[in-house]
């Protein structure tokens, strides 16, 4: 990907194969030849040779097998040591493991109890998963997915198309008020009317043709629909009817059809998952090698120390403070195991409420745009390796990205910013109201970026800005309120599926942002359903992004190039180079959102870091 730093994972430890010696059995002595009989004497009997000792057999090496009977690689640690540990934010307001219950309040180690219809490989290609295949009707409005036979839930019920129908009716129910309901807006037949309470859920364009055939109807042609099915997790219809939709929030009622099942749930303390014994995997993939997944609750600020102390095996981008990153980059071993990739093509951007003063004034927004020193933020706050300057929303490498075209739209220019603010009626910031820049339970890096920008606004424009890092639920409640209660914020967004209809669709009128532009809406909607020349579709998306940038309701600051610290004893295809030569644990990480959990295991080198279980 253009402009990205790539860090290739080098494995430091070579595991020697054990040499098995073979003991040869003793040779059988040749029988003695009978002696010639002397005259006048009885013939001498032929002596019986001694019974030979049986040859000593070479003992077969003990096999290192998973619970499924799958052999682990030769360099793998014993199965009892196949444990993967992560930290879990103790401030997270977690209530469920299920994406279809709440997206933004999921427990750590979620999304491992179900498998969706499609999946992503490490190069973001859409591949079959719970659905063996799919096809679209000639008019582009009906998508038919063929469910794999033989799948089952841990309570013994078969997995059927009816589970998906029940799930989609549940997430469309306005009484549920699903926090991801916007995702299918304008796409699924009758979705918008149902979530508005105008039609019953039974009229949703999702039906079971039979137990293994599932159909979706869309309002208009939607070429990216299979990619959207990345989020088509199914809840168990039987478990919902028996226990309600929160059935996975208790160990005793939890039901899984995915690679793992719930073993321990102590919110605020510890979560443990273990392999689902009835999970069959798909074409040799997805069947887990790890025997145990553990999430320990801790404060984010202690995560780096926990990694250094070998209490956790992976530390994600959000948990690495700028000061910690300096330590990482100056430590040869840590730097070797800090793996950088393009993540989910995530961009951090400022949002201004264009419906209220002072941000309903375009010159104010332009002034704030010119006051962002992206290069300085990337160099001094992100330490370069964790991000790249953003002049538009779509990151280089993402379909339809045209970032170079926007570099000169709002360059860093303090004098221009002062002039525009004065033209808006606030010379040197006089009379400008004090602002609160609200953040969404961010980690140390976005907080540092927000504080740096707030300091620049004070220094250059005379604008007072308080940075408030809110808890997740409070922030989302204020953001989604109508009208929004978040007037000024730094927030990020990354792809849900690899298509501009997803990324640019976030800014459509009526969504989570206090901004509206009819021409932008038209271009994005037409391009999203366009089935003609792909180049023309790209052109429409790029015209829409031009409107997005120029109106300055959103000031794009940096594209994330997330890095994870991963212990050197973690190995598998997920950490091997992709088609771009990037060796890292790509988005979405260790979950059934992709096939990256396939084949991941712990090598024997773990013995240098952990004691074997007693």
Protein Blocks (a to p, Z undefined) as FASTA:
>chain_A
ZZiacdddddfbdcdddddddddddddddddddddddehiacdddddddddddddddddd
dddddfkopacdfklccfklmccdddddfkbccfbfbfklomklccehihklbccfbdcd
fkopacdfkbmbdcddfkopaccddddehiacfkopacdfklmmmmmmmmmpmklopakl
mmmgokaghklmmmnopacfklpccdcfblmbccdddfbdcfklmmmmmmmcccdfklmm
mnojklmmpfklgccfbfbdcfbdcehiaccddddfkbgbjghiaiafbfbdcdddddfk
lmmmmmmnopafbdcfklmcfklmmmmmmmmklmmmmccdekjopacdddddfkbcfklp
mklmmmmmmmpcfklmmmmmnnomnoccdfbfbdghiahiakkmmmmmmgcdfklmmmmm
mmnopgghioiacdddddehiafklmmmmmmmmmmmmmmnopacddddddfklmmmmmmp
ccdfbfbdcdddddfbdcfklmmmmmgghiabdcddfklmmmmmmmmmpcbdfklmmmmm
mmmmmmmmmnomaccfbdcdddddddfkbgcjklpccfkopacdddebjafkbmklgopa
cdfklmmmbccdZZ
